[in-house]
């Protein structure tokens, strides 16, 4: 008979209490906690640019823009998951009353880096796709000018790569900007 200890899973409440006391952000996936790595200057600049552009665009509407420190809960039938998207927008009146975490995003933006790209494209996007309110998922590369927009449609999710000379169009928010605004002050190696 095996005497191996089973891994203990944290409750969502214990995770949230721990996050309030922690100096490091953690994602919470199916009861397990994973520390998040720091970001590069390019990553932070792109996130800030998108947050500022979107905030100016939704001003005066019920929509709110959140950046890296706001938690987003993705609940499934089996597990609770909590992520820290780089930028997201929620237009939900339910989310407006929540202070610690949001649940109903319309748009999520992740800024890709070498260490996060596979996760952002794969497992994390698989979690995000379970959010019924999510209309668009945007991946912005921090190492070169490259933007991809995934849009929910009747058949599933449609990938719309943004040509290098084309504007970034976010249909869910009736938003458009040129890529120079997205990459303002970003210097690539």
C-alpha positions in Angstrom: 0.0 0.0 0.0 1.3 3.4 -1.0 1.9 6.0 1.7 2.3 9.0 -0.6 0.8 12.2 0.5 -1.9 13.7 -1.7 -1.5 17.3 -2.7 -3.7 19.6 -0.8 -5.9 21.9 -2.8 -6.6 25.4 -1.6 -10.1 26.7 -1.5 -10.9 29.9 -3.4 -11.4 31.7 -0.1 -8.0 30.6 1.2 -6.3 31.7 -2.1 -8.0 35.1 -2.1 -6.9 35.6 1.6 -3.3 34.6 0.7 -3.2 37.0 -2.3 -4.1 39.9 -0.1 -1.1 39.2 2.1 1.3 38.2 -0.6 3.9 40.4 -2.3 3.8 38.1 -5.4 0.8 37.5 -7.6 -0.3 33.9 -8.1 -2.8 32.4 -10.5 -5.2 29.9 -9.0 -6.0 26.8 -11.2 -8.1 24.0 -9.9 -7.0 24.5 -6.3 -3.3 24.9 -7.1 -1.4 28.2 -6.9 1.3 29.3 -9.4 3.5 32.3 -8.9 3.7 34.7 -11.8 6.9 36.0 -13.2 7.8 39.7 -13.7 7.3 41.5 -16.9 9.7 43.3 -19.3 9.6 47.0 -20.1 8.1 46.2 -23.5 5.4 44.1 -21.9 4.4 46.7 -19.4 4.5 49.5 -21.9 2.2 47.7 -24.3 -0.2 46.8 -21.5 -0.3 50.4 -20.3 -0.8 51.7 -23.9 -3.7 49.4 -24.4 -5.2 50.2 -21.0 -5.0 53.9 -21.6 -6.4 53.7 -25.2 -9.3 51.5 -24.0 -10.0 53.6 -20.9 -10.3 56.7 -23.0 -12.6 54.9 -25.4 -15.1 53.5 -22.8 -15.2 56.6 -20.7 -18.8 57.4 -19.9 -20.1 53.9 -20.6 -20.8 51.0 -18.2 -17.6 49.4 -19.4 -14.4 49.3 -17.2 -10.8 48.6 -18.1 -8.6 46.6 -15.8 -4.9 45.9 -15.9 -2.5 43.3 -14.4 -3.5 43.6 -10.8 -7.3 42.8 -11.1 -8.2 39.1 -10.8 -10.5 37.4 -13.3 -12.4 34.3 -12.1 -13.2 31.5 -14.6 -15.5 29.0 -12.9 -16.2 25.6 -14.5 -18.5 22.8 -13.4 -15.4 21.2 -11.8 -13.0 23.9 -10.7 -12.5 27.5 -9.8 -9.7 29.3 -11.6 -8.3 32.9 -11.2 -6.1 34.7 -13.6 -4.5 38.1 -13.9 -5.0 39.2 -17.5 -2.7 41.9 -18.8 -5.7 44.0 -19.8 -9.4 43.2 -19.8 -12.7 45.0 -20.2 -15.9 44.2 -18.6 -19.2 45.9 -19.3 -21.2 43.8 -16.8 -23.3 45.4 -14.1 -22.6 42.3 -11.9 -18.8 42.9 -12.2 -19.3 46.6 -11.3 -20.3 45.6 -7.7 -17.4 43.2 -7.2 -14.2 44.6 -5.7 -11.8 41.6 -5.5 -12.4 39.8 -8.8 -14.4 40.0 -12.0 -16.2 37.3 -13.8 -17.8 38.6 -17.0 -15.2 40.1 -19.4 -16.1 41.2 -22.9 -12.4 41.5 -24.0 -9.2 40.0 -22.8 -5.7 41.1 -23.9 -2.6 39.1 -23.2 0.9 40.5 -24.1 3.1 37.7 -25.2 6.6 37.1 -24.0 9.0 34.2 -24.6 8.0 32.6 -21.3 4.2 33.1 -21.5 3.4 32.7 -25.2 2.7 28.9 -25.3 0.5 29.2 -22.1 -1.4 32.2 -23.3 -2.1 30.6 -26.7 -2.9 27.2 -25.2 -4.1 26.3 -21.7 -5.0 29.9 -20.6 -7.0 30.5 -23.8 -8.8 27.2 -23.2 -9.9 28.5 -19.8 -10.9 31.9 -21.2 -13.0 30.3 -23.9 -15.3 29.0 -21.2 -16.4 32.6 -20.3 -19.8 33.1 -22.0 -19.4 36.9 -22.0 -16.0 36.9 -23.7 -16.2 38.2 -27.3 -12.6 38.8 -28.2 -9.2 37.5 -27.1 -6.2 39.5 -28.3 -2.6 38.4 -28.3 0.0 41.2 -28.7 3.7 40.2 -29.1 6.2 42.1 -27.0 9.2 41.1 -29.2 8.0 42.2 -32.6 5.0 43.9 -34.2 2.4 41.1 -34.3 -1.2 41.2 -33.1 -3.8 38.4 -33.3 -7.5 38.8 -32.5 -9.6 35.8 -31.8 -13.3 36.5 -32.1 -16.2 34.3 -30.9 -18.6 33.4 -33.7 -21.4 30.9 -34.2 -18.9 28.2 -35.3 -16.4 28.8 -32.4 -13.4 31.1 -32.3 -12.1 32.8 -35.5 -8.5 33.9 -35.7 -8.0 37.3 -37.4 -4.3 38.2 -37.6 -3.8 42.0 -37.9 -1.6 42.9 -40.9 1.4 45.0 -39.9 0.0 48.1 -41.7 -3.6 47.6 -40.6 -5.3 49.1 -37.6 -6.3 47.0 -34.5 -10.0 46.7 -34.6 -11.9 45.4 -31.6 -15.5 44.8 -32.7 -16.8 44.0 -29.2 -16.1 47.6 -28.1 -16.4 49.3 -31.5 -12.8 50.4 -31.1 -10.0 51.0 -33.6 -6.5 52.3 -33.3 -3.3 52.2 -35.4 -0.5 49.9 -34.3 1.8 52.8 -33.6 -0.4 53.6 -30.6 -0.2 50.0 -29.4 3.6 50.0 -29.7 4.2 53.6 -28.7 7.5 53.9 -26.8 8.4 50.2 -27.4 11.9 49.6 -28.6 12.6 46.1 -29.9 16.0 44.4 -29.5 
